[in-house]
Amino acid sequence: MALMIGAECMSCGLCIEECPNDAILESMPVYIIDPELCTECVGAFDEPQCIKVCPLDVIFPNPDYVESHDQLLEKEKRILDSRDPEQ
């Protein structure tokens, strides 16, 4: 399941720096998470890095993008493969 950022976001930018897939984009009034790039850090970390650094705890699962652990791993593999210059 992709994550989303709640309306209480103060746009501090900490989450942008931590996202390994560059899924978080600056927007006004709050940042947004691209569900096509968000893997909840599955395959890279034990927990979502954006949630780990968010000082307001306003990042939560997006109910419109429900994915299993295996689907998130597959998405992570697809993202990594698309960035591999050897392919």
Secondary structure, DSSP 8 states (H G I E B T S, - for coil): --EEE-TT-----HHHHH-TT--EE--SSS-EE-TTT--TTTTT-SS-HHHHH-TT--EEE-TTS---HHHHHHHHHHHHHHH-TT-
